[in-house]
Amino acid sequence: MKPAPSIVFFTVASGAGYGLLFWLGVLKPLGLLPANTLFGATAAIIALALIAAGLCSSLLHLGRPERAWRALSQWRSSWLSREGVAAVLTFLPAIIFLIALAHGETSLMLPAGLLSAVGAAVTVYCTGMIYASLKPVKEWHHPMVAPGYLLFASFSGAALLAMLSGFWGGGFFPALVAAALGMAALFFKRAYWASMDATPAASTRESATGLGFIGTVRPLESPHTESNYLLREMAFRVARVHAAKLRSIALLLGFALPALFFCLAIILGGGLAIALGVLAAASALAGLLVERWLIFAEATHTVALYYPAPR
């Protein structure tokens, strides 16, 4: 599948925003984050800004963005609609949570924070299920896809929270959480790729055409003589050698280096810890952009079976 830049940005930005909102909603009421009201308000504003930027970006690939609201009506059967409904509903407690953080209203902080955290988790899960529910794409229709979206959003949000907490002198616990999640995400992604590489395609040309009883089915020539939407979008292929390099970059930038930087920040402390926190968060987001580009570029739609592989 051809990666759409707007969707790549949407999944990374909104995932980081929802992840940040989740950890802020869980840890702030428990007193595990800096008590400064400016810290809480700043973190909440950044989370909502990332969510809003991601959601706006997701509209850019639509032919008629002004009709996007209609997708909300199919929530009974569509994961895309459920994602939209969950995203809209999450904004209400999130805004109340922001107001509570800015004014130090502890009575509102706990319920609004927990509702925001639940809404963030549900929205990210729905995003993952949009792809996990698509049977024609082997790389997406996998039990690790939706949990992966939750884990990566949780990790990127924790990385941002640890970075912000460092500026207010309370980055120890968030950095510990981010480092642990970074290592968990590293092993999780390696396991996912190993599973994908070992899993045969869900469909073959023989099963798709029903001619397997005759023998091996191969196309004599392409169904189209000119480039078209299917070739550009559904039959996009990334070379295996390039995919292997990008996988290594995603694992290193996205998970290994941030975990290392956060561990060093915990050990060293002081001003150096702040710089390491910034580097860790930037590295995590850059690596996740590569990882998310790959999850689209490596996806193979069943329709590509009808097109000969490029020579």
C-alpha positions as CSV (number, residue, x, y, z in Angstrom):
1,M,0.0,0.0,0.0
2,K,1.3,3.5,-0.8
3,P,1.9,5.4,2.4
4,A,-0.1,8.6,2.6
5,P,1.9,11.3,4.4
6,S,-1.2,12.7,6.0
7,I,-2.2,9.4,7.5
8,V,1.4,8.6,8.6
9,F,1.5,12.0,10.4
10,F,-2.1,11.5,11.8
11,T,-1.4,8.1,13.4
12,V,1.9,9.3,15.0
13,A,0.8,12.7,16.1
14,S,-2.6,11.7,17.4
15,G,-1.1,8.6,19.0
16,A,1.5,10.7,20.9
17,G,-1.2,13.2,21.9
18,Y,-3.6,10.5,23.2
19,G,-0.7,8.7,24.9
20,L,0.4,11.9,26.6
21,L,-3.2,12.6,27.7
22,F,-3.5,9.0,29.0
23,W,-0.5,9.2,31.2
24,L,-1.3,12.7,32.3
25,G,-4.8,11.6,33.3
26,V,-3.6,8.6,35.2
27,L,-0.4,9.9,36.9
28,K,-1.3,13.5,37.7
29,P,-4.2,12.8,40.0
30,L,-2.0,10.3,41.8
31,G,0.6,12.9,42.6
32,L,3.4,11.2,40.5
33,L,4.0,14.2,38.4
34,P,5.2,17.8,39.1
35,A,2.6,19.7,41.1
36,N,3.2,22.9,39.2
37,T,-0.1,24.1,37.5
38,L,1.9,25.4,34.6
39,F,3.3,22.0,34.0
40,G,-0.1,20.3,33.9
41,A,-1.6,23.0,31.7
42,T,1.3,22.9,29.3
43,A,1.3,19.1,29.0
44,A,-2.5,19.0,28.4
45,I,-2.3,21.8,25.8
46,I,0.4,19.9,23.9
47,A,-1.6,16.7,24.1
48,L,-4.7,18.4,22.7
49,A,-2.7,20.2,20.0
50,L,-1.1,17.0,18.8
51,I,-4.5,15.3,18.7
52,A,-6.1,18.2,16.8
53,A,-3.2,18.4,14.4
54,G,-3.4,14.6,13.7
55,L,-7.2,14.6,13.3
56,C,-7.0,17.6,10.9
57,S,-4.2,15.9,8.9
58,S,-6.4,12.8,8.5
59,L,-8.8,14.8,6.5
60,L,-6.3,15.8,3.9
61,H,-6.4,12.6,1.9
62,L,-10.2,12.8,1.6
63,G,-11.7,13.9,-1.7
64,R,-14.5,15.7,0.0
65,P,-13.3,16.6,3.6
66,E,-16.4,18.6,4.2
67,R,-18.4,15.3,4.3
68,A,-16.2,13.7,6.9
69,W,-18.8,14.2,9.6
70,R,-21.0,11.7,7.9
71,A,-18.6,8.9,8.9
72,L,-19.8,9.3,12.5
73,S,-23.2,7.9,11.7
74,Q,-22.0,4.3,11.1
75,W,-20.6,3.6,14.6
76,R,-22.6,0.4,14.9
77,S,-20.6,-1.4,12.2
78,S,-17.5,0.8,11.3
79,W,-14.4,1.1,13.4
80,L,-13.7,4.4,11.5
81,S,-17.0,5.8,12.8
82,R,-16.2,4.5,16.3
83,E,-12.9,6.2,16.2
84,G,-14.5,9.5,15.2
85,V,-17.2,9.2,17.9
86,A,-14.6,8.3,20.6
87,A,-12.3,11.2,19.5
88,V,-15.2,13.7,19.8
89,L,-16.4,12.4,23.1
90,T,-12.9,12.5,24.6
91,F,-12.5,16.2,23.9
92,L,-15.1,17.1,26.6
93,P,-13.4,15.5,29.6
94,A,-10.0,16.5,28.2
95,I,-11.0,20.2,28.1
96,I,-12.4,20.0,31.6
97,F,-9.2,18.2,32.7
98,L,-7.1,21.1,31.2
99,I,-9.2,23.7,33.1
100,A,-8.7,21.7,36.3
101,L,-5.0,21.4,35.8
102,A,-4.6,25.1,35.0
103,H,-6.6,26.2,38.1
104,G,-5.4,23.4,40.4
105,E,-9.0,22.1,40.9
106,T,-8.2,18.8,42.6
107,S,-11.9,17.8,42.9
108,L,-12.3,17.8,39.1
109,M,-8.8,16.5,38.3
110,L,-9.4,12.9,39.2
111,P,-12.7,12.2,37.4
112,A,-11.8,14.3,34.4
113,G,-8.3,12.8,34.2
114,L,-9.6,9.2,34.3
115,L,-12.3,9.9,31.8
116,S,-9.7,11.5,29.5
117,A,-7.4,8.5,29.9
118,V,-10.2,6.0,29.1
119,G,-11.3,8.0,26.1
120,A,-7.7,8.3,24.8
121,A,-7.2,4.5,25.1
122,V,-10.5,3.7,23.4
123,T,-9.8,6.1,20.5
124,V,-6.4,4.6,19.9
125,Y,-7.8,1.1,20.0
126,C,-10.4,2.0,17.5
127,T,-7.7,3.5,15.2
128,G,-5.8,0.2,15.4
129,M,-9.0,-1.8,14.7
130,I,-9.6,0.1,11.5
131,Y,-6.6,-1.6,10.1
132,A,-6.8,-4.9,12.0
133,S,-10.3,-5.5,10.6
134,L,-9.2,-5.4,7.0
135,K,-8.9,-9.0,5.9
136,P,-7.5,-8.3,2.4
137,V,-4.3,-6.9,3.9
138,K,-2.3,-9.7,5.7
139,E,0.0,-7.3,7.5
140,W,-2.9,-5.4,9.1
141,H,-5.3,-8.3,9.8
142,H,-3.2,-9.6,12.6
143,P,-3.9,-9.9,16.4
144,M,-0.8,-7.8,17.2
145,V,-1.8,-4.7,15.2
146,A,-4.4,-3.1,17.6
147,P,-2.3,-3.8,20.8
148,G,0.7,-2.4,18.9
149,Y,-1.1,0.9,18.3
150,L,-1.9,1.1,22.0
151,L,1.7,0.3,23.0
152,F,3.3,2.7,20.6
153,A,0.9,5.5,21.6
154,S,1.5,4.8,25.2
155,F,5.3,4.9,24.7
156,S,5.4,8.1,22.6
157,G,3.1,9.8,25.1
158,A,5.3,8.7,28.0
159,A,8.3,9.9,26.2
160,L,6.8,13.4,25.8
161,L,5.6,13.4,29.4
162,A,9.1,12.4,30.6
163,M,10.6,15.2,28.5
164,L,8.2,17.8,29.9
165,S,8.5,16.6,33.5
166,G,12.3,17.0,33.2
167,F,11.9,20.8,32.8
168,W,10.0,20.9,36.1
169,G,12.4,18.6,38.0
170,G,10.1,15.6,38.2
171,G,11.2,13.4,35.4
172,F,12.4,10.3,37.3
173,F,9.2,8.3,37.3
174,P,8.0,9.3,33.8
175,A,11.5,8.5,32.4
176,L,11.4,5.1,34.0
177,V,8.0,4.4,32.5
178,A,9.1,5.6,29.1
179,A,12.3,3.5,29.2
180,A,10.4,0.4,30.1
181,L,7.8,1.0,27.4
182,G,10.5,1.7,24.8
183,M,12.1,-1.7,25.5
184,A,8.7,-3.4,25.4
185,A,7.9,-1.7,22.1
186,L,11.2,-2.8,20.7
187,F,10.6,-6.5,21.4
188,F,7.0,-6.2,20.4
189,K,7.8,-4.8,17.0
190,R,10.5,-7.4,16.4
191,A,8.0,-10.1,17.2
192,Y,5.4,-8.6,14.9
193,W,7.9,-8.5,12.0
194,A,9.0,-12.0,12.7
195,S,5.4,-13.2,12.6
196,M,4.7,-11.3,9.4
197,D,7.8,-12.8,7.7
198,A,6.8,-16.3,8.7
199,T,3.1,-16.0,7.9
200,P,2.1,-17.0,4.3
201,A,-0.2,-14.8,2.3
202,A,-3.8,-15.2,3.1
203,S,-4.7,-15.4,-0.6
204,T,-2.8,-16.6,-3.6
205,R,-3.5,-16.3,-7.3
206,E,-4.7,-19.9,-7.3
207,S,-7.2,-19.3,-4.4
208,A,-8.3,-15.9,-5.7
209,T,-9.1,-17.2,-9.2
210,G,-10.2,-20.7,-8.2
211,L,-7.9,-22.2,-10.8
212,G,-5.4,-23.8,-8.4
213,F,-6.6,-27.3,-9.4
214,I,-5.1,-26.8,-12.8
215,G,-1.7,-25.8,-11.6
216,T,0.3,-22.6,-10.9
217,V,-1.5,-19.4,-12.0
218,R,0.5,-16.5,-13.4
219,P,-0.6,-13.4,-15.2
220,L,0.4,-13.2,-18.8
221,E,0.4,-9.4,-18.8
222,S,-0.9,-6.6,-16.6
223,P,-4.6,-6.0,-16.6
224,H,-4.0,-2.4,-17.5
225,T,-1.6,-0.8,-20.0
226,E,-1.4,2.5,-18.2
227,S,-0.8,3.5,-14.5
228,N,-4.0,3.7,-12.5
229,Y,-5.3,4.1,-8.9
230,L,-4.9,0.4,-8.1
231,L,-1.3,0.3,-9.3
232,R,-0.4,3.6,-7.5
233,E,-2.1,2.9,-4.2
234,M,-2.9,-0.9,-3.7
235,A,0.1,-2.4,-5.6
236,F,2.8,-0.2,-4.1
237,R,5.9,-2.2,-3.3
238,V,9.0,-1.4,-1.2
239,A,12.2,-3.3,-2.1
240,R,13.1,-5.9,0.5
241,V,16.6,-4.5,1.0
242,H,15.2,-1.0,1.7
243,A,12.6,-2.4,4.0
244,A,15.3,-4.2,6.1
245,K,17.3,-1.0,6.5
246,L,14.2,1.0,7.4
247,R,13.2,-1.6,10.0
248,S,16.6,-1.3,11.6
249,I,16.3,2.5,11.6
250,A,12.8,2.3,13.2
251,L,14.0,0.0,15.9
252,L,17.1,2.1,16.7
253,L,15.6,5.6,16.5
254,G,12.1,4.7,17.7
255,F,12.8,2.5,20.6
256,A,16.4,1.6,21.5
257,L,17.9,5.1,21.6
258,P,15.0,6.7,23.5
259,A,15.1,3.9,26.1
260,L,18.9,4.4,26.4
261,F,18.6,8.2,26.7
262,F,16.0,7.9,29.4
263,C,18.1,5.4,31.4
264,L,21.0,7.8,31.1
265,A,18.8,10.7,32.2
266,I,17.7,8.8,35.3
267,I,21.3,8.0,36.2
268,L,22.9,11.4,35.4
269,G,20.1,13.8,36.4
270,G,20.5,17.6,36.4
271,G,20.6,19.7,33.2
272,L,22.0,16.8,31.2
273,A,18.9,14.8,32.0
274,I,16.7,17.5,30.4
275,A,18.8,17.5,27.2
276,L,18.7,13.7,27.1
277,G,14.9,13.8,27.6
278,V,14.5,16.1,24.6
279,L,16.7,13.9,22.5
280,A,14.8,10.8,23.5
281,A,11.4,12.3,22.7
282,A,12.6,13.6,19.3
283,S,14.2,10.2,18.5
284,A,11.1,8.4,19.5
285,L,8.8,10.5,17.3
286,A,11.2,10.3,14.3
287,G,11.5,6.5,14.6
288,L,7.7,6.1,14.9
289,L,7.3,8.0,11.7
290,V,9.6,5.5,10.0
291,E,7.8,2.6,11.6
292,R,4.4,3.9,10.6
293,W,5.6,4.5,7.0
294,L,6.7,0.9,6.9
295,I,3.4,-0.5,8.2
296,F,1.8,1.0,5.1
297,A,4.6,0.4,2.6
298,E,5.0,-3.3,3.5
299,A,1.2,-3.9,3.4
300,T,0.2,-6.1,0.5
301,H,-3.4,-5.9,-0.7
302,T,-5.0,-8.9,-2.2
303,V,-5.7,-7.0,-5.4
304,A,-2.0,-6.9,-6.1
305,L,-2.1,-10.6,-6.9
306,Y,-3.6,-9.7,-10.3
307,Y,-0.6,-7.6,-11.2
308,P,2.8,-9.0,-12.2
309,A,5.7,-8.1,-9.9
310,P,7.9,-5.4,-11.4
311,R,11.1,-6.8,-13.0
